[in-house]
Amino acid sequence: MTCEYVGKCGGCTCETLDYKLNYASKILNIKSFEIFTSKLSGFRSRCELSVFHKNGVISLAMRAGAGESKRERKRFVEINTCINLVKPLRESLECFISQINLEAFCDFRDGLFSIEALYTNSDSLLLTLIYHKNIDEKWLIEAKKLKDFLCEVLNYEINIIGRSRGVKLILDSDIVLERLKIFGREYVYYYKDTGFTQPNTEINKQMIEWVLKNVESRGDLLELYCGSGNFTLPLSSKFKNIFATEISKSSIKSAINAALHNKINNINFVRLSGDECIEALNKVREFNRLKHVNLDSYNFSSVFVDPPRAGLGEKMSRFISRFREIIYISCNVESLRDDLKILKETHEIFRCAFFDQFPHTRHLECGVILKRKTS
């Protein structure tokens, strides 16, 4: 990797893939696995960057790398660009910074302290600008001028959102579409500014295809932590019916809209937390949100989980142990290790794969498929 900020910016910690694989396979006690590698630059389609102000001019910034003290790690490092970003996103941010540093946009950049950006392969860019100061209708007028300029120069669909304490202003839309071709079929996803999206599109596609290739396709599927339907939509082709849950209202709405767009009608997306899902399936509690769903009609053969970094925990791990097949996507091998200690009491690992979604960092995505022990 050739980057002038190596060792200065905290975005990369420079772990090699070999190091990560050795560490992950050792703590998981897994010797047989597949490896899916990423491009070493131009792979991120989503980013969160700080904004550095100096003498009335702004620049992008990242937290400093690990230094000798906590104080040093709190420093910001000014950056002109980030080579990890996909080219359209990198060019968009460079153009954006150049434009709002003009005198005409001095009020627009005042108080701006953070930028969240998402680019999709539908040539759509979603920019969320976060401010310390209050923003109002005047901000929308300036945002429209900025959008018109960026659209003309970049030739993308661009949506801009402004956020300050208790305020969200939307210029046109806070949703962009993503198109993924999975084993020859195109799926359209709806991404909202507040919803989670996989930042490495190519690795995400490989994760989905790995799951589809190895999953046991029979009966019905329970999915927990479904997000905006990233895995759910393609998995609809492998199972008779899917009951998919997620705590985020915006993600559930995006997933429902995507299913309608793709003409998929064998999925029920419902807003439930993990604990609520357990209560519903164990008939401990009734939910108004489930009035349109007949849970007794499902014959679950498999469960799919893609939990946050904290993992499942003991309660959820023991709950999903009732299913014949468990598909587990993890972004944290330490929490996966802890959950596997419980899951392997009743199941054995059938397939495992590591996905290097974040090159140059210590993070490694892992996929594990477990099947119930026969003896």
PAFIGU-509944 format. One record per residue (C-alpha): residue number from 1; x, y, z. Coordinates in steps of 0.001 Angstrom, whole numbers. Example, Ala and Ser with C-alpha at 12.3 -4.5 7.8 and 13.67 -1.06 7.14 Angstrom:
2
ATOM n X Y Z
ATOM 1 12300 -4500 7800
ATOM 2 13670 -1060 7140
***
This chain:
375
ATOM n X Y Z
ATOM 1 0 0 0
ATOM 2 1352 3416 -967
ATOM 3 -156 6078 1267
ATOM 4 1529 9190 2629
ATOM 5 -433 8930 5895
ATOM 6 698 5447 6961
ATOM 7 1732 5560 10601
ATOM 8 96 8959 11072
ATOM 9 -3601 8355 10366
ATOM 10 -5446 5905 12610
ATOM 11 -7615 4581 9782
ATOM 12 -5141 1785 8989
ATOM 13 -3151 -254 11468
ATOM 14 -1167 -2152 8822
ATOM 15 -1865 -5731 9945
ATOM 16 -1184 -8194 7145
ATOM 17 -3745 -10737 5993
ATOM 18 -1455 -13613 7027
ATOM 19 -1251 -12217 10547
ATOM 20 -5029 -11843 10780
ATOM 21 -5682 -15333 9411
ATOM 22 -3204 -16921 11813
ATOM 23 -4738 -15100 14753
ATOM 24 -8372 -15792 13809
ATOM 25 -7908 -19463 12960
ATOM 26 -5942 -20014 16172
ATOM 27 -8443 -18479 18598
ATOM 28 -11352 -20158 16774
ATOM 29 -9473 -23461 16593
ATOM 30 -10370 -23798 12903
ATOM 31 -7889 -25419 10517
ATOM 32 -9958 -25723 7333
ATOM 33 -11347 -22539 5791
ATOM 34 -11728 -20558 2592
ATOM 35 -10147 -17133 2111
ATOM 36 -11635 -14216 185
ATOM 37 -9328 -11278 -388
ATOM 38 -10043 -7655 -1229
ATOM 39 -8345 -5114 -3431
ATOM 40 -5724 -3272 -1379
ATOM 41 -6971 167 -2393
ATOM 42 -10155 1641 -3778
ATOM 43 -12393 -805 -1894
ATOM 44 -14452 1311 530
ATOM 45 -17766 2710 -673
ATOM 46 -18682 4243 2692
ATOM 47 -16742 6478 5077
ATOM 48 -16997 8732 8104
ATOM 49 -14506 11587 8204
ATOM 50 -13854 14471 10545
ATOM 51 -13504 18061 9347
ATOM 52 -10506 20174 10350
ATOM 53 -10840 23989 10398
ATOM 54 -7820 26259 10097
ATOM 55 -7787 29951 9127
ATOM 56 -11265 29735 7604
ATOM 57 -10360 26758 5395
ATOM 58 -11476 23184 5988
ATOM 59 -9867 19860 5187
ATOM 60 -10695 16223 5829
ATOM 61 -9230 14621 8929
ATOM 62 -8834 11300 10727
ATOM 63 -7874 10446 14273
ATOM 64 -4153 9944 14713
ATOM 65 -2646 6488 14867
ATOM 66 -1573 4846 18102
ATOM 67 925 7151 19768
ATOM 68 2750 7226 23035
ATOM 69 -182 8655 25001
ATOM 70 -3969 8894 25000
ATOM 71 -3593 12602 24366
ATOM 72 -1698 11977 21132
ATOM 73 -4287 9454 19941
ATOM 74 -6950 12177 20243
ATOM 75 -5116 14329 17706
ATOM 76 -6547 14816 14237
ATOM 77 -4439 14256 11140
ATOM 78 -5320 16343 8092
ATOM 79 -5651 14281 4914
ATOM 80 -6132 15314 1303
ATOM 81 -7630 11996 289
ATOM 82 -7893 8337 1293
ATOM 83 -6749 5714 -1198
ATOM 84 -8964 3106 452
ATOM 85 -12078 4814 -936
ATOM 86 -13558 3781 -4268
ATOM 87 -12513 6250 -6941
ATOM 88 -15922 7987 -7398
ATOM 89 -16223 8566 -3650
ATOM 90 -12663 9824 -3387
ATOM 91 -13161 12223 -6301
ATOM 92 -16501 13411 -4920
ATOM 93 -15032 14325 -1551
ATOM 94 -12081 16119 -3114
ATOM 95 -14454 18122 -5323
ATOM 96 -16762 18827 -2376
ATOM 97 -13953 20169 -165
ATOM 98 -12583 22326 -2972
ATOM 99 -15999 23874 -3648
ATOM 100 -17117 24681 -108
ATOM 101 -13750 26306 630
ATOM 102 -14782 29059 -1756
ATOM 103 -15757 32355 -98
ATOM 104 -19357 31945 -1281
ATOM 105 -19761 28919 1006
ATOM 106 -18155 30352 4169
ATOM 107 -21433 30207 6132
ATOM 108 -22201 26728 4796
ATOM 109 -18925 25266 6085
ATOM 110 -19034 27115 9408
ATOM 111 -19667 24641 12224
ATOM 112 -19255 21576 9988
ATOM 113 -17384 18942 11985
ATOM 114 -18107 15574 10353
ATOM 115 -18990 14055 6971
ATOM 116 -20568 10676 6289
ATOM 117 -20521 9572 2662
ATOM 118 -21945 6583 813
ATOM 119 -21453 5819 -2879
ATOM 120 -23331 3023 -4628
ATOM 121 -22763 1338 -7974
ATOM 122 -25962 2982 -9205
ATOM 123 -23825 6144 -9485
ATOM 124 -25538 7598 -6430
ATOM 125 -23842 9576 -3689
ATOM 126 -25338 10302 -263
ATOM 127 -23580 13038 1721
ATOM 128 -24520 13636 5354
ATOM 129 -23035 16823 6799
ATOM 130 -23029 17085 10590
ATOM 131 -22812 20481 12298
ATOM 132 -22102 21848 15763
ATOM 133 -24263 24893 14999
ATOM 134 -27984 25043 14222
ATOM 135 -28946 24811 10549
ATOM 136 -32153 26094 8957
ATOM 137 -33852 26755 5634
ATOM 138 -30947 28955 4557
ATOM 139 -28774 25853 4703
ATOM 140 -31048 24114 2171
ATOM 141 -30578 26987 -304
ATOM 142 -26789 26686 -51
ATOM 143 -26972 22892 -246
ATOM 144 -28952 23152 -3474
ATOM 145 -26253 25355 -5028
ATOM 146 -23606 22861 -3946
ATOM 147 -25559 19915 -5291
ATOM 148 -26101 21544 -8687
ATOM 149 -22366 22151 -9021
ATOM 150 -21363 18638 -7932
ATOM 151 -23915 16964 -10225
ATOM 152 -22647 18928 -13204
ATOM 153 -18987 18129 -12503
ATOM 154 -19327 14534 -11326
ATOM 155 -22358 13348 -13277
ATOM 156 -23725 11378 -10301
ATOM 157 -27057 11421 -8542
ATOM 158 -26248 13329 -5355
ATOM 159 -28372 13696 -2238
ATOM 160 -27290 15928 640
ATOM 161 -28465 15770 4246
ATOM 162 -27714 18247 7015
ATOM 163 -27773 17319 10687
ATOM 164 -27422 19365 13833
ATOM 165 -28745 18821 17341
ATOM 166 -32411 17806 16954
ATOM 167 -32520 18831 13278
ATOM 168 -32368 16841 10052
ATOM 169 -32719 18652 6731
ATOM 170 -32990 16598 3541
ATOM 171 -32250 17880 65
ATOM 172 -34374 15681 -2229
ATOM 173 -33900 12273 -537
ATOM 174 -32121 10405 2253
ATOM 175 -32177 7096 350
ATOM 176 -29936 5714 -2383
ATOM 177 -30210 2476 -4343
ATOM 178 -27570 -231 -4685
ATOM 179 -27609 -2942 -7361
ATOM 180 -25873 -6251 -6723
ATOM 181 -25719 -9083 -9237
ATOM 182 -25672 -12348 -7285
ATOM 183 -25178 -15503 -9369
ATOM 184 -26633 -13750 -12411
ATOM 185 -29668 -12174 -10729
ATOM 186 -29732 -8481 -9939
ATOM 187 -31030 -7351 -6548
ATOM 188 -31880 -3729 -5780
ATOM 189 -31301 -2511 -2224
ATOM 190 -32577 610 -475
ATOM 191 -29990 2336 1724
ATOM 192 -30992 5093 4134
ATOM 193 -28497 7539 5632
ATOM 194 -28927 6117 9152
ATOM 195 -28961 2439 8120
ATOM 196 -26001 80 8196
ATOM 197 -24440 -910 4877
ATOM 198 -21470 -3141 4119
ATOM 199 -18587 -802 3184
ATOM 200 -16737 -3186 848
ATOM 201 -19168 -3971 -1984
ATOM 202 -17092 -6660 -3688
ATOM 203 -16389 -8576 -485
ATOM 204 -20035 -8222 499
ATOM 205 -21036 -9842 -2785
ATOM 206 -18591 -12705 -2148
ATOM 207 -20005 -13220 1355
ATOM 208 -23552 -13465 4
ATOM 209 -22540 -15907 -2735
ATOM 210 -20547 -18037 -266
ATOM 211 -23614 -18343 1952
ATOM 212 -25903 -19202 -969
ATOM 213 -23473 -21837 -2241
ATOM 214 -23156 -23601 1103
ATOM 215 -26510 -23191 2788
ATOM 216 -28934 -26098 3105
ATOM 217 -31964 -25059 1041
ATOM 218 -35046 -26592 2569
ATOM 219 -37807 -25534 4929
ATOM 220 -38089 -22005 6302
ATOM 221 -35438 -19589 7550
ATOM 222 -35332 -17407 10649
ATOM 223 -33023 -14413 10265
ATOM 224 -31945 -12184 13145
ATOM 225 -30248 -8779 12736
ATOM 226 -31344 -8638 9091
ATOM 227 -30552 -4943 8589
ATOM 228 -31810 -3675 5229
ATOM 229 -32062 -7200 3821
ATOM 230 -28489 -7560 2598
ATOM 231 -28515 -11364 2876
ATOM 232 -32278 -11796 3137
ATOM 233 -33184 -10873 -429
ATOM 234 -30872 -13438 -2113
ATOM 235 -31675 -16078 522
ATOM 236 -35328 -15840 -485
ATOM 237 -34411 -17987 -3493
ATOM 238 -33167 -20808 -1235
ATOM 239 -35959 -21100 1329
ATOM 240 -39709 -21529 1179
ATOM 241 -40355 -18638 3584
ATOM 242 -38225 -16262 5641
ATOM 243 -39076 -14539 8925
ATOM 244 -36533 -11704 9279
ATOM 245 -36157 -9418 12292
ATOM 246 -34245 -6229 13025
ATOM 247 -34513 -3564 15775
ATOM 248 -33964 -533 13496
ATOM 249 -37194 982 12132
ATOM 250 -35435 2618 9186
ATOM 251 -33657 -616 8212
ATOM 252 -36895 -2608 8328
ATOM 253 -38600 1 6155
ATOM 254 -35738 -134 3650
ATOM 255 -35872 -3954 3599
ATOM 256 -39641 -3988 2973
ATOM 257 -39289 -1473 132
ATOM 258 -36454 -3486 -1412
ATOM 259 -38492 -6709 -1285
ATOM 260 -41377 -4952 -3054
ATOM 261 -39011 -3515 -5656
ATOM 262 -37530 -6964 -6330
ATOM 263 -40986 -8607 -6407
ATOM 264 -40035 -10975 -3561
ATOM 265 -43079 -12095 -1587
ATOM 266 -41871 -14903 689
ATOM 267 -40268 -12684 3359
ATOM 268 -41856 -11190 6472
ATOM 269 -39709 -8323 7766
ATOM 270 -40652 -7398 11343
ATOM 271 -39129 -4936 13787
ATOM 272 -38111 -7014 16793
ATOM 273 -35075 -7031 19028
ATOM 274 -33288 -10294 19673
ATOM 275 -34973 -10740 23063
ATOM 276 -38377 -9879 21590
ATOM 277 -37909 -12468 18855
ATOM 278 -37171 -15132 21471
ATOM 279 -40276 -14117 23429
ATOM 280 -42437 -14212 20300
ATOM 281 -41246 -17614 19102
ATOM 282 -41473 -19082 22593
ATOM 283 -45005 -17616 22899
ATOM 284 -44054 -15786 26064
ATOM 285 -45449 -12503 24766
ATOM 286 -47721 -11276 21983
ATOM 287 -46796 -8324 19783
ATOM 288 -49092 -6033 17793
ATOM 289 -46305 -5916 15218
ATOM 290 -46929 -9619 14563
ATOM 291 -50689 -9469 14032
ATOM 292 -50214 -10068 10298
ATOM 293 -47806 -13012 10851
ATOM 294 -48780 -16586 11652
ATOM 295 -45687 -17873 13407
ATOM 296 -47193 -21357 13685
ATOM 297 -47117 -21652 9882
ATOM 298 -43308 -21648 9787
ATOM 299 -41241 -24814 9704
ATOM 300 -37822 -23413 10509
ATOM 301 -34919 -25548 9376
ATOM 302 -32204 -22900 9553
ATOM 303 -31297 -19694 11333
ATOM 304 -29122 -16892 9957
ATOM 305 -27408 -14360 12234
ATOM 306 -25205 -11356 11485
ATOM 307 -24927 -9707 14913
ATOM 308 -23113 -6528 16037
ATOM 309 -19500 -6718 17209
ATOM 310 -20579 -7826 20688
ATOM 311 -21838 -11092 19202
ATOM 312 -24867 -13112 20307
ATOM 313 -24213 -13732 23984
ATOM 314 -25208 -16830 25935
ATOM 315 -29004 -16368 25848
ATOM 316 -29232 -15958 22066
ATOM 317 -26614 -18640 21384
ATOM 318 -28598 -21194 23356
ATOM 319 -31810 -20105 21638
ATOM 320 -30480 -20620 18094
ATOM 321 -29057 -24019 19098
ATOM 322 -32561 -25428 18563
ATOM 323 -32188 -25100 14777
ATOM 324 -30704 -27809 12586
ATOM 325 -28519 -25392 10597
ATOM 326 -26886 -22191 11844
ATOM 327 -25377 -19631 9460
ATOM 328 -23290 -17115 11399
ATOM 329 -21605 -14056 9871
ATOM 330 -19290 -12340 12345
ATOM 331 -17342 -9078 12289
ATOM 332 -15499 -9922 15519
ATOM 333 -13658 -13217 15894
ATOM 334 -13333 -12739 19674
ATOM 335 -17107 -12612 20245
ATOM 336 -17560 -15415 17689
ATOM 337 -15134 -17549 19686
ATOM 338 -17236 -17066 22820
ATOM 339 -20496 -17889 21024
ATOM 340 -18991 -20979 19365
ATOM 341 -18136 -22421 22776
ATOM 342 -21890 -22717 23333
ATOM 343 -22968 -23569 19787
ATOM 344 -20443 -26402 19474
ATOM 345 -22092 -28206 22389
ATOM 346 -24883 -29186 19986
ATOM 347 -23467 -28381 16520
ATOM 348 -20314 -28922 14526
ATOM 349 -18703 -26608 11980
ATOM 350 -19534 -27603 8421
ATOM 351 -17998 -24675 6503
ATOM 352 -15857 -21686 7422
ATOM 353 -14543 -18718 5444
ATOM 354 -12629 -15531 6194
ATOM 355 -13345 -12323 4280
ATOM 356 -10772 -9519 4323
ATOM 357 -13296 -6710 4152
ATOM 358 -10950 -4160 5755
ATOM 359 -7397 -4518 4399
ATOM 360 -4637 -2835 6447
ATOM 361 -6646 -3159 9678
ATOM 362 -6943 -5842 12356
ATOM 363 -10541 -6599 11398
ATOM 364 -11510 -9814 9633
ATOM 365 -15022 -10930 8713
ATOM 366 -15823 -14592 9280
ATOM 367 -18586 -16869 8031
ATOM 368 -19374 -20133 9802
ATOM 369 -22029 -22715 8926
ATOM 370 -22846 -25224 11659
ATOM 371 -24993 -28336 11524
ATOM 372 -26550 -30207 14424
ATOM 373 -24561 -33210 15637
ATOM 374 -26051 -36534 14657
ATOM 375 -24968 -38489 17717
***
